[in-house]
Amino acid sequence: MSDVLQRLAKILEERKAADPEASYVARLYAGGMDAILKKVGEEATETLLAAKGGSDEQLVYETADLWFHSLVMLAHRGLGPEDVLRELQRRFGLSGLEEKAARGAKTHS
C-alpha cells in the first residue's frame, strides 16, 4: 500500500518543475500555499458531506481526493507521506488520551 504513496510522492515532486499550463498539480504549486489550502479545504468539505449522506463508494472517492491534495500540500512544504507515516508509527501503541496529553504538555512548555 505505501508503495502507491511513494510513487505518488515522486510524481508530485516531478510536477514541481512542470508547466502549470500542462499540469494540474504544477498549477496548484504555482498558486502557492493559499491555492493548495483552498483545494484541501474544498476536498475536506466534500469528504464530510460524503460521510454524512453519500454512498461508501462516494466516501472513498472523496477521501482519495482529500489524501491526494493533502500530499500536494505536504510536498509543497518539502514533506512527504513518509513523514506522516513516521508520525503515525510513533503514535502506535499510545492511547489517544496519552498522545493528546503529550501534545498539550509540549504547547505549554
N, C-alpha and C positions, 0 to 999 in steps of 0.2 A: 504494500500500500504506500509506504513512504517513498518508494521509487517514483510514483506518479508525482508526488510533491517535489522531489528533487529535479525531475525532468522539467516540470513546470517552472520551478525557480530558475533553472538555467535559461529557459526561453525568455522569462521576464527580464533577466539580466541582458540578454541579447537585444531585446526590444528597446533598451535604453539608447542604443545607437541607431535605431531605425528611424525612418522618415515618418513624422506624425501624419502626413497625408496618406501613408500607405499602411499604417499600423494603429489599431485602436489603442493598444497599450502605450505605444510611443506618444499618442495624442494625450493620454492621461498624464504621462510623465511630463509632457510639455506644459500642461496646465498647472503643474505644481501640486503641492500637497493639498491645497484647498479643493482642487478639482477631484483629486483622488478621494478625499474625505467626503465630499458631497456624494460621490458614487457609492462609497461604503455605507453611508447613511441611508441612501435610497434602497440599497440591497438589504440592509438590516430591516428596514420597514417592510419590504416585500416578504422577507422571511417570516417576520412576526405575523403578518396577515395570512400567509400560507399555513402557519402553525395553528392559527386561530380558526380558520374556516376552510382551508384548502384540502386537497387530497394528499395522501402520503407522497405521491409522485411529484406534485407541485412543491411540497415542502422540501424534498430532496433537491429538486431543480433550483429553488431559490437559495437553499443553503450552499449549493455548489457555486452560485453566483457570488454569494457573500464571502465564501472562502477565497475564491479567485481574486476578488477585489481587495480583500484583506492581504493577500500575498503581494499584490501590486503595491499596497501601502507599505508593507514591510520592506520590499525591495527598494522602494524609493528612499528609505532610510538606511539602506545598506544591510538590512537584516533578511533572514530567510526562514523557511519552515523549520530548519534545524534548530533555530533559536527558540522557537515556540515549543518544539518537541522536547528540547533540553529542559525548559521550564516545567513542562508537564511531567517529565521524568523526575525532576527534583521534588515535585509535589506528591509523587506516587508514594502511597503508604502513609501520608499525612491525612489526618481528618480535615475536612473543610473548615471546621471551627479552629483547629490548631493553625492552619495556614492563614486564616483571616486574622487571628490574634497576632501572628508573627508580622504580618503586613502592618497592622496598627502600631506595633512597637517600633517598627522602622520609621514610620512617618512622624512619630513623636520624639525621635532621638535627635 
